[in-house]
Amino acid sequence: MARQHIANKINNTAKYERRVNPVTLQEALRNLKSRFATGDVKSMREVASAYATGMPFALGMSYDTMIKRFHNPEQLTIGDLLTISDITDTDVKVVLEVALTEAKKNHIQRDITNLLTT
């Protein structure tokens, strides 16, 4: 079990990428952390736009996937939310609340009345 945990940790480690400026990434993550703490992040798009070049590498996804999910927060996975929490050192409940609030605004209630009528 411990061996598998170590292997998973290695697989979930970001590799060096020369296009990512570590100083800029660290600044963007620190900025996001303080904005989450003060309740200033109102949209998940703000996370993706904090440092568009480096954020996909930090999140472990492609740029296109990042844009698609962060512009449609109902498509974010629990793993995505945990990763955002990890890299910004923010309580996952705060990140979840931002994503959930935005997803509720975009959500269209599903009508199942046709399934219930006899």
C-alpha distance (Angstrom), angle and dihedral (degrees) to the residues before:
residue distance angle dihedral
M1 . . .
A2 3.82 . .
R3 3.80 90.8 .
Q4 3.82 90.6 54.9
H5 3.81 90.9 48.5
I6 3.81 90.7 53.1
A7 3.82 90.9 48.2
N8 3.81 91.1 50.1
K9 3.80 90.8 49.3
I10 3.81 90.7 52.1
N11 3.82 91.0 48.3
N12 3.81 89.7 51.7
T13 3.80 94.9 53.2
A14 3.80 118.3 109.1
K15 3.78 113.3 -120.5
Y16 3.79 123.0 -134.5
E17 3.79 111.5 -85.1
R18 3.79 118.9 -173.3
R19 3.83 92.9 -152.9
V20 3.81 89.3 64.5
N21 3.77 115.9 85.4
P22 3.82 104.3 -148.5
V23 3.80 93.5 -154.3
T24 3.80 92.4 51.8
L25 3.80 91.8 45.4
Q26 3.79 92.4 49.5
E27 3.80 90.7 48.8
A28 3.82 91.6 49.3
L29 3.81 92.2 49.2
R30 3.81 92.1 47.2
N31 3.81 89.3 49.2
L32 3.83 91.4 50.2
K33 3.80 91.1 48.3
S34 3.79 92.4 54.9
R35 3.81 92.4 43.1
F36 3.82 91.4 51.3
A37 3.82 89.4 48.0
T38 3.80 92.6 52.7
G39 3.81 94.2 42.7
D40 3.78 91.0 -115.1
V41 3.83 95.5 130.1
K42 3.80 106.0 89.9
S43 3.80 99.9 162.6
M44 3.78 134.2 37.7
R45 3.81 87.3 -133.6
E46 3.79 86.5 74.0
V47 3.81 89.9 64.5
A48 3.80 92.8 53.4
S49 3.79 93.1 45.3
A50 3.82 95.0 48.9
Y51 3.82 90.3 90.0
A52 3.80 108.6 -11.3
T53 3.82 94.5 -172.2
G54 3.79 97.8 50.9
M55 3.79 103.6 28.1
P56 3.84 96.5 76.2
F57 3.81 89.8 55.0
A58 3.81 91.6 47.5
L59 3.81 90.7 48.9
G60 3.81 93.8 44.2
M61 3.79 96.9 -123.3
S62 3.78 139.0 101.9
Y63 3.79 121.1 -91.2
D64 3.82 91.4 -112.4
T65 3.80 92.6 51.1
M66 3.80 90.7 47.8
I67 3.80 92.6 51.9
K68 3.81 92.8 45.0
R69 3.81 94.6 50.0
F70 3.78 98.6 39.5
H71 3.80 92.9 48.3
N72 3.82 88.5 49.5
P73 3.82 104.1 36.8
E74 3.81 92.3 -176.7
Q75 3.82 85.0 73.0
L76 3.81 94.1 57.2
T77 3.78 113.5 110.4
I78 3.77 125.7 -136.4
G79 3.80 86.0 -111.4
D80 3.81 90.2 56.4
L81 3.80 90.8 52.0
L82 3.81 91.5 48.1
T83 3.81 90.3 49.6
I84 3.82 91.8 50.6
S85 3.78 88.0 49.7
D86 3.82 91.1 49.8
I87 3.79 98.6 47.6
T88 3.81 94.9 43.5
D89 3.82 93.5 39.8
T90 3.81 89.1 -128.4
D91 3.79 128.8 142.5
V92 3.81 107.3 -95.1
K93 3.81 90.0 -132.9
V94 3.81 90.2 63.5
V95 3.81 91.9 50.1
L96 3.81 90.9 45.6
E97 3.81 91.8 50.9
V98 3.81 92.2 54.0
A99 3.82 92.2 47.5
L100 3.81 93.4 44.4
T101 3.81 94.3 47.9
E102 3.80 91.3 51.5
A103 3.81 93.6 43.3
K104 3.83 90.3 52.6
K105 3.81 90.1 54.3
N106 3.81 90.7 53.6
H107 3.81 96.0 40.4
I108 3.79 120.3 109.3
Q109 3.78 110.7 -155.7
R110 3.79 112.4 -116.9
D111 3.80 114.4 -119.8
I112 3.81 111.2 -141.3
T113 3.81 98.1 163.7
N114 3.82 90.5 114.3
L115 3.78 89.2 60.6
L116 3.79 93.3 50.5
T117 3.80 101.2 47.7
T118 3.78 116.5 95.3
